[in-house]
Amino acid sequence: MRNTLKLLIVMGFTCLLFSCQRLERSDLIGTYKAEYPNKVQILILNEDGTYEQLFTSTKGIPFEKYVGKWEFRKNFTSTGFLRHTVILHRELFIEYDQ
């Protein structure tokens, strides 16, 4: 959960950097990778609105996987700034045996 929050914060800042431009849903489709001292997190946002989030060891051995649907929202804050939000809706959790 903590790592997911870090990834969402990074994605939020990325969206903020692009907020001067017209960021669209199609701009977010792709693969994102975050590396930590003892694990790697990979997030794949698919064009069809589905996602996969995989946690592996630094040697590439998977130990958790989440799948579901994602959505992209644009709205304005109370101060008038454009906010971009990516929301992950988890539908399935897989835990691999070690």
HUBELNOR-V649062 format. One record per helix or strand of 3 or more residues. SS is the DSSP state (H for helix, E for strand). FROM is the first residue (numbers start at 1). TO is the last residue. Records with the same first field share a line. If there is no record, write none. Layout:
SS=FROM-TO / FROM-TO
//
This chain:
H=2-20 / 25-28
E=30-35 / 40-45 / 50-56 / 62-76 / 82-95
//
